[in-house]
Amino acid sequence: MADRDDARVLEGAEAKFIPLDLKGVGADGTFEGYASLFGREDLGRDVVVRGAFAESLAQRGVRGVRMLFQHDPAQPIGVWDQIQEDAKGLYARGRLMADVAKAREVMSLMKAGALDGLSIGFKALKAKRDRKSGVRRLEKIDLWEISVVTFPMLPDARVSRIKSYPFASGVPTARIFERWLTRDAGLTRSEARALMRDGLKGFQSLREASLGGSEAARLAERMRDAAQRLAESTDSTQARQGKLT
């Protein structure tokens, strides 16, 4: 593999890099994205097969996978709160620890765009190499850690979004919520108002009038996700307010 020189976690470890499309990091240091993408050939001529991480995740659990900086075991910078396989790849959501000096530096660099990669540190337990193409298919992986790194190994992989709390100061006004729906959630003004006025059903009806069912379903899923983030933001605000009283 082309990046073996960067595999410094443990003896026999390998590493793979994925670039982050960073728009920002949550005020609490939270971010999320994909640490590996299934079925994509990377620059090291490797392809990770769906299900490759399943056994390792079941055995280690999310807390058994470390968050490091540049694969350096002496530099843990946070914790992973969620790691799971889905149809796309290995999804990870974690938090940089503000009490750790290096984590604060990493957060600042990520916000500035100077750090834009994720990398998995792992050991290949089961792999097959195609003699004709030279591509290695990784079928079973023992995942040890996921690092924030500088250089990408899989150029076309992108983080789905950066976790943040847009309404951390409290429940938004109608105008602020409409602005968020159009600016950050990608809706038109008429779609945002339909959602606010009639809820998800009203939004779906508006979209289905001009889009196919699959596209409408995709947008509906995006709005359910937006609603969940709003609920998480409200819960986070209430929790902080409770600590202050």
C-alpha positions as CSV (number, residue, x, y, z in Angstrom):
1,M,0.0,0.0,0.0
2,A,1.3,3.4,-0.9
3,D,0.8,4.9,2.5
4,R,2.5,2.2,4.7
5,D,5.1,4.7,5.8
6,D,2.3,6.6,7.7
7,A,1.1,3.5,9.5
8,R,2.7,4.1,12.9
9,V,0.0,3.1,15.4
10,L,0.9,-0.5,16.1
11,E,3.1,-3.2,14.5
12,G,1.5,-4.4,11.4
13,A,-0.9,-1.5,11.1
14,E,-2.0,0.1,7.8
15,A,-3.6,3.4,7.2
16,K,-6.1,4.9,4.7
17,F,-6.9,8.6,4.2
18,I,-10.1,10.3,3.2
19,P,-10.5,14.1,2.7
20,L,-12.9,16.1,4.7
21,D,-15.1,18.8,3.1
22,L,-15.0,21.0,6.1
23,K,-17.4,23.9,6.4
24,G,-16.7,24.4,10.0
25,V,-16.7,22.5,13.3
26,G,-19.3,22.7,16.0
27,A,-18.7,25.0,18.9
28,D,-18.4,21.9,21.1
29,G,-15.8,20.4,18.8
30,T,-18.3,17.9,17.2
31,F,-17.9,16.8,13.6
32,E,-19.0,13.8,11.5
33,G,-18.4,12.1,8.2
34,Y,-17.1,8.9,6.5
35,A,-13.8,7.4,7.5
36,S,-14.0,4.8,4.7
37,L,-16.1,4.5,1.5
38,F,-17.2,1.1,0.2
39,G,-16.5,0.0,-3.3
40,R,-14.2,2.9,-4.1
41,E,-10.7,2.2,-5.3
42,D,-8.2,4.5,-3.5
43,L,-4.7,5.6,-4.6
44,G,-3.2,2.5,-3.0
45,R,-5.2,0.2,-5.3
46,D,-7.4,-1.0,-2.4
47,V,-11.2,-1.4,-2.3
48,V,-13.0,-1.8,1.1
49,V,-16.0,-4.2,0.9
50,R,-19.2,-3.5,2.7
51,G,-19.3,-5.4,5.9
52,A,-15.5,-5.4,6.4
53,F,-15.7,-3.5,9.7
54,A,-18.7,-5.3,11.2
55,E,-17.0,-7.9,13.3
56,S,-14.4,-5.5,14.6
57,L,-17.0,-2.9,15.6
58,A,-19.0,-5.6,17.4
59,Q,-16.0,-6.7,19.3
60,R,-14.4,-3.4,20.2
61,G,-17.4,-1.1,20.4
62,V,-17.2,2.6,19.6
63,R,-15.1,3.3,22.7
64,G,-12.6,0.8,21.6
65,V,-11.7,2.8,18.5
66,R,-9.4,5.8,19.4
67,M,-9.4,9.3,17.9
68,L,-5.8,10.3,17.2
69,F,-3.9,13.0,15.5
70,Q,-1.8,11.9,12.5
71,H,-1.8,8.2,13.8
72,D,0.3,9.2,16.8
73,P,-0.8,7.0,19.8
74,A,0.7,9.7,22.1
75,Q,-1.7,12.3,20.8
76,P,-5.4,11.3,21.5
77,I,-7.5,14.4,20.7
78,G,-11.1,13.3,21.4
79,V,-13.6,10.5,21.4
80,W,-15.9,8.9,18.9
81,D,-19.5,8.9,19.9
82,Q,-20.8,6.8,16.9
83,I,-19.2,4.5,14.4
84,Q,-21.3,2.4,12.1
85,E,-21.4,0.9,8.6
86,D,-24.1,2.0,6.3
87,A,-24.7,1.5,2.5
88,K,-22.1,4.2,1.7
89,G,-19.2,3.4,4.1
90,L,-17.9,3.7,7.6
91,Y,-19.7,6.7,9.2
92,A,-18.1,8.3,12.2
93,R,-19.2,11.1,14.6
94,G,-16.9,12.4,17.3
95,R,-15.9,15.3,19.5
96,L,-12.6,17.1,19.9
97,M,-11.8,17.6,23.6
98,A,-11.5,21.3,24.4
99,D,-9.4,20.5,27.5
100,V,-6.7,19.0,25.4
101,A,-4.2,21.5,23.9
102,K,-3.6,19.5,20.8
103,A,-7.3,19.1,20.2
104,R,-7.8,22.9,20.4
105,E,-5.0,23.3,17.8
106,V,-6.6,20.7,15.6
107,M,-10.0,22.4,15.9
108,S,-8.5,25.7,14.8
109,L,-6.7,24.1,11.9
110,M,-9.8,22.3,10.8
111,K,-11.8,25.5,10.8
112,A,-9.1,27.2,8.7
113,G,-9.1,24.3,6.2
114,A,-5.5,23.4,7.0
115,L,-6.5,19.9,8.1
116,D,-8.9,18.2,5.8
117,G,-8.5,14.4,6.1
118,L,-9.6,11.4,8.1
119,S,-7.6,8.1,8.1
120,I,-8.3,4.7,9.5
121,G,-5.6,2.7,11.3
122,F,-6.3,-1.0,10.9
123,K,-5.0,-4.5,10.2
124,A,-6.3,-6.4,7.2
125,L,-7.5,-9.8,8.4
126,K,-9.0,-11.0,5.1
127,A,-8.1,-9.6,1.7
128,K,-8.0,-10.8,-2.0
129,R,-5.9,-9.2,-4.7
130,D,-7.1,-9.4,-8.3
131,R,-4.1,-10.7,-10.4
132,K,-5.2,-8.9,-13.5
133,S,-6.0,-5.5,-12.1
134,G,-3.8,-5.5,-9.1
135,V,-6.7,-4.2,-6.9
136,R,-6.9,-5.6,-3.4
137,R,-10.3,-6.2,-1.9
138,L,-10.4,-5.7,1.9
139,E,-13.1,-8.1,3.2
140,K,-12.4,-8.1,6.9
141,I,-10.7,-5.3,8.8
142,D,-9.6,-5.0,12.4
143,L,-10.2,-1.2,13.1
144,W,-7.9,0.3,15.7
145,E,-8.3,4.0,15.3
146,I,-9.5,6.9,13.2
147,S,-7.2,9.9,12.9
148,V,-7.5,13.5,11.8
149,V,-4.8,13.8,9.2
150,T,-3.3,16.1,6.6
151,F,-3.1,14.1,3.3
152,P,-6.0,12.3,1.6
153,M,-5.9,8.8,0.1
154,L,-9.4,8.6,-1.3
155,P,-9.8,11.9,-3.3
156,D,-13.6,11.5,-4.1
157,A,-14.8,10.8,-0.5
158,R,-16.5,13.6,1.4
159,V,-17.9,14.2,4.9
160,S,-21.7,14.3,4.8
161,R,-21.8,17.4,7.1
162,I,-20.2,19.0,10.1
163,K,-22.2,18.6,13.2
164,S,-23.1,21.9,14.7
165,Y,-25.9,23.4,16.8
166,P,-27.3,26.4,14.8
167,F,-29.9,27.3,17.4
168,A,-27.7,26.7,20.5
169,S,-28.9,30.0,22.0
170,G,-32.5,28.9,22.1
171,V,-35.6,28.2,20.0
172,P,-35.3,30.3,16.8
173,T,-37.8,32.9,15.6
174,A,-39.8,32.1,12.4
175,R,-37.6,34.4,10.4
176,I,-34.4,32.9,11.6
177,F,-35.6,29.3,11.1
178,E,-36.8,30.2,7.5
179,R,-33.4,31.7,6.8
180,W,-31.7,28.5,8.1
181,L,-33.9,26.3,5.9
182,T,-33.1,28.3,2.7
183,R,-29.4,29.0,3.4
184,D,-28.2,25.8,5.2
185,A,-30.8,23.1,4.4
186,G,-31.0,24.1,0.7
187,L,-34.7,24.7,0.3
188,T,-36.4,27.4,-1.7
189,R,-38.3,30.0,0.1
190,S,-41.7,28.5,-0.9
191,E,-40.5,25.1,0.3
192,A,-39.3,26.5,3.6
193,R,-42.6,28.3,4.2
194,A,-44.6,25.2,3.2
195,L,-42.7,23.2,5.7
196,M,-43.2,25.7,8.5
197,R,-46.9,26.1,7.7
198,D,-48.0,22.6,7.0
199,G,-45.1,20.4,8.3
200,L,-43.4,17.6,6.5
201,K,-46.6,16.5,4.7
202,G,-47.1,19.9,3.2
203,F,-43.5,20.0,2.1
204,Q,-43.8,16.5,0.5
205,S,-46.9,17.5,-1.4
206,L,-45.2,20.6,-2.8
207,R,-42.1,18.6,-3.9
208,E,-44.1,15.7,-5.4
209,A,-45.9,18.1,-7.6
210,S,-42.7,18.8,-9.6
211,L,-40.3,15.9,-8.6
212,G,-40.4,12.1,-8.9
213,G,-41.1,10.0,-5.8
214,S,-37.5,9.0,-5.1
215,E,-36.3,12.6,-5.2
216,A,-39.1,13.7,-2.9
217,A,-38.3,10.9,-0.5
218,R,-34.6,12.0,-0.4
219,L,-35.6,15.6,0.4
220,A,-38.1,14.4,3.0
221,E,-35.3,12.4,4.7
222,R,-33.1,15.5,4.7
223,M,-35.9,17.5,6.4
224,R,-36.3,14.8,9.0
225,D,-32.6,15.0,9.7
226,A,-32.9,18.8,10.0
227,A,-35.7,18.4,12.5
228,Q,-33.6,16.0,14.5
229,R,-30.7,18.4,14.6
230,L,-33.1,21.1,15.8
231,A,-34.3,18.9,18.6
232,E,-30.8,18.0,19.6
233,S,-29.9,21.7,19.7
234,T,-32.9,22.5,21.9
235,D,-32.0,19.6,24.2
236,S,-28.4,20.7,24.4
237,T,-29.5,24.3,25.3
238,Q,-31.9,23.1,28.0
239,A,-29.3,20.9,29.5
240,R,-26.8,23.8,29.7
241,Q,-29.4,26.0,31.2
242,G,-30.2,23.3,33.8
243,K,-26.6,23.2,34.9
244,L,-26.6,26.9,35.4
245,T,-29.7,27.0,37.6
